[in-house]
């Protein structure tokens, strides 16, 4: 018997026909070959942190929890090979004894390394790419049940490093790491006009820069992070104090206010004004992952688009105008950046990119959420935006062919790796075509 699978955001639920948890790559390859023979679709699932139905398994759902941990270490090249089911939050403990770190991280670390890279998870920093750009090789089981090893000199890695789960089931990932480092974090309130006008300058000035704008207010919270040597002493608020600030105050306060705003939308602007006035400055230094990663306990729905970096300020001004005229939004808008890369389906492929992410509380009125996301998406697509593969959007293959120069090259790789579409599902049929 199988049960109902639901993702973290509560946007997707389904019951797979069968669930398997392979313990070896050979077991997985055997299972795929059997599925091919029966005509059963196969889909791996990670930690369920995608809001889109990218991981929906209409047939066999593959859990990668049996494939976790270190497979190889190359200290000379600062590379570590991990089983694909390893969670991001497990990796710092693996790398720290080696004197290494991941070059960059996002602010959530509950995902598996396979799920995070397959959907284009990223952090912020104009000189740093998404997590997939740290990949130097993968192993996967393709749509014929063949185990493929794809190295850094293989042109197919440009597809497989961010493959949407469309090419096969990832089993190992080799990451290019860097020497361990510390980060100096400076956070503080700002005026929205000043912050938006100065966004491009701040992105160029700091290693990692992002900000949050609280709708219906002039309030923003900016985060400016600078990389330092690993032996830089930690300072600032203690871990306990930061836990109190981030978890007990920020998360729980946000949860209470968004829940109240969901029940009585007219009070949302007042609540946001209260939050905006409560923002305060702080600075601290700590190990890189402890600065990059934040706890996210409040459930929400999210849409995020990548735009050409220079277009972010104008797009933000348009979003502000739309919100003030039509919507009541309790969640702050998050703005980040990333370096250009050469992966076929990376949201930053071929262009320095800025990211605008909009959120709504998971119990908000569905019609209100739909209308808000529709209005914001219209702005993003007018700027040639590319939606995050794991976050809500309404784009299809025709749109993606327009905004991804290597879209058809990716489809050609897919034809070779999965000719019978063993790994397809309704989402991939929409975004990639049949």
C-alpha positions, 0 to 999 in steps of 0.5 A: 500500500502507498499513502498520499504524498504532499509537498511542503507547501501543500500545493501538490498531493497525489498517491503513487502506484508504487514507492521504492527506496533503492539501497544501491545504484544497481537496484535502482537500475534494475527497477528502471529497466523493469518499469520500462518493460511494463511501461510504468513511469518513474519519478524521484522525489526529494524533500518536497520543497518544490511548489510546482508538481515537478516531482509528481510520480504518476507511477513509481515514486523513487525515494533516495533516502537509501542513497546518502553520504560521501562516495569519494573525496579529492582534496587536491581538487577540493571535490567531494562526491555525494550520494544524490539523496544527501540533504543540504543540511548534512553537507557542512558537517561532511565538509568542515573536517576537510577544511572545505565549504560549498561556494554558496547556498540558499536560505533553506537547506532541507532539500536533497542535493539532487532535488536542489540542483535539479530545480535550480536552487540558488543563493545570492551574490553577483559573482556566484552561480546557483548550486548546480554550477558547483557540479563537476560530474554526476552519475544517473540511471537513464531511461533505458536503465543504463548507469551513466557517468557524466564528467566535467568534460562531457558536454551533456553535463550542461544539461544533467547538472540542472536536468529537472529530473527529465534525463534520469534519476541522479545517484551521485553528484560531484561538487567543486568545493572551496576552502572553508570561509566565514561570513560577516553579516550586516542586516538593517532597515532601509527605505524602499525607494533608496534600497531599490534605487541602490540595488545594482550598486549594492549587488556590485559592492558586497559578496552577497546582498539581498533585501526584503520589502514589506508591502504597504510600507516603505520598510525594507530589511537589507542583508549585506554579507562579506566573505572572510577567512575561515579563522575569523572569530565569530562575534555578534549575537550568540547562537541562542540570541539569534535563535530567539530573534529568528525563530521565536520572534521573527518566525512566530511573529510572522506566522501569527500576523500572516494567519490573522491577515489571512482571516481579515485581509483589511488589517494586512497593511496595518500589521505590515506597518507594525513589522516595518517599524520593529525592524532593527540593525544587527551584525555578526560573523560566523561559519558560512553556512550558518549565515546563509541558511535561515529557518522557515517555519511559516508555510507559504506559496511562492513564485520567483522569477529571474530577470536580467539584472539591470531590469530588476529595479524597474520591475520592482517599481511595477510590482509595488504599483500593482500591489498598492492598487489591487492586493493585500499582501502580508509576506515580504518580497525577496530580491537577490542576484546571481552570476551568469552561467552556461547551464542549458536550463539555469535561470541565469543561463547566459545573463547576470540575473536578479531574482524577485520572489513573491509569497503568500500565506498558505491559508490565504484565499486561493482566488486572491493568491491566484490573482496576485501571482497572475499580476506579478507574473505578467510583469515578470514575463514582460521583462523576459523573466524565467520562473524558478523550476520549483516555484509556481508559474503558468509558463509552457514549452513555447514560452521557455523556447523563447527565453532559453537559447539552449532549450532545444539543445536540452530537448535533444539530450532528453531524447537520447537519455529518455527516449520513451519518456520514462521520467515524464509527468504532467509538469514536464509535459507542460514545460518541455513538451511531450 
